[in-house]
Amino acid sequence: MSVVGLRPALFNQDDLIALRTRTGVEKLTPGLAGWAQVNGRDELPIPAKVKSDEEYLQRRSIWTVILIKINRIRLCYTFKVVCISKD
């Protein structure tokens, strides 16, 4: 697992796994933050996640990795990804 790469699918996400296999995205190294995570995360429907993963596969470069890291840090500081309740 690397820092940047697509998030691994859960064992019960057969539809996500099938779409990733069909598009060739499963070849990518899994990571903690990916293109789909900084562009919508769980709000994205599965086909949109796979489309984002496909974009990352096609555009993969050091600049894309840097952009993902910057966006991940930005999202953490704006609390858009925090899952802990503020109550």
Buried (B, 14 or more C-beta within 10 A) or exposed (E): EEEBBBBBBEEEBEEBBBBBEEBEBBEBEEBEBBBBBBBEBEEBEBEEBBBBBBBBBEEBEEEBBEBBBEBBEEBEEEEEBEEEEEE
